[in-house]
Amino acid sequence: MKISVDLSLYPLRDGYVEPIRAFIAAISACENIEVQRNRISTQVFGEYDMVMNAIQRCLKETFEKEGTFVMISKILNTDRT
């Protein structure tokens, strides 16, 4: 099943730009998914397992490395690319 996920990441600290860029770079480097970004969110498209595994892996790395964040996501069970 293909899905579309809209992600917004909010670091709860000063200096928030670099951690957001690092997260986007990490998720963009994942294979077999498509990543599009705009000024307020990042969209991830692809097969359910690939997308969810990429988000889980990259978000865990971000939490462990960068500290406290809020992640807002919207998940659609269709490919909206």
For each residue, the residues with C-beta under 8 A, 3 or more apart:
1: 47 48 77
2: 45 46 47 48 78 79
3: 45 46 47 48 51 52 75 76 77 78 79
4: 43 44 45 75 76 78 79 80 81
5: 43 44 45 51 55 73 74 75 76
6: 41 42 43 73 74
7: 41 42 43 44 55 71 72 73
8: 40 41 42 71 72 73
9: 19 20 23 42 62 69 70 71 72
10: 16 69 70 71 72
11: 15 16 19 20 66 67 68 69
12: 67 68 69 70
13: 16 67 68
14:
15: 11 18 19
16: 10 11 13 19 20
17: 20 21
18: 15 21 22
19: 9 11 15 16 22 23 62 66 69
20: 9 11 16 17 23 24
21: 17 18 24 25
22: 18 19 25 26 62 65 66
23: 9 19 20 26 27 58 59 62
24: 20 21 27 28 35 37 42
25: 21 22 28 29
26: 22 23 29 30 58 61 62
27: 23 24 30 33 35 42 44 54 55 58
28: 24 25 35
29: 25 26
30: 26 27 33 35 50 54 57 58
31: 50
32: 46 47 50
33: 27 30 44 45 46 47 50 51 54
34: 44 45 46 81
35: 24 27 28 30 42 43 44 45
36: 42 43 45 81
37: 24 41 42 43
38: 41 42 43
39:
40: 8
41: 6 7 8 37 38
42: 6 7 8 9 24 27 35 36 37 38
43: 4 5 6 7 35 36 37 38 80
44: 4 5 7 27 33 34 35 51 54 55
45: 2 3 4 5 33 34 35 36 51 79 80 81
46: 2 3 32 33 34 50 51 79
47: 1 2 3 32 33 50 51
48: 1 2 3 51 52
49: 52 53
50: 30 31 32 33 46 47 53 54
51: 3 5 33 44 45 46 47 48 54 55
52: 3 48 49 55 56
53: 49 50 56 57
54: 27 30 33 44 50 51 57 58
55: 5 7 27 44 51 52 58 59 73
56: 52 53 59 60
57: 30 53 54 60 61
58: 23 26 27 30 54 55 61 62
59: 23 55 56 62 63 71
60: 56 57 63 64
61: 26 57 58 64 65
62: 9 19 22 23 26 58 59 65 66 69
63: 59 60 66 67 68 69
64: 60 61
65: 22 61 62
66: 11 19 22 62 63 69
67: 11 12 13 63
68: 11 12 13 63
69: 9 10 11 12 19 62 63 66
70: 9 10 12
71: 7 8 9 10 59
72: 7 8 9 10
73: 5 6 7 8 55
74: 5 6
75: 3 4 5
76: 3 4 5 80
77: 1 3
78: 2 3 4
79: 2 3 4 45 46
80: 4 43 45 76
81: 4 34 36 45
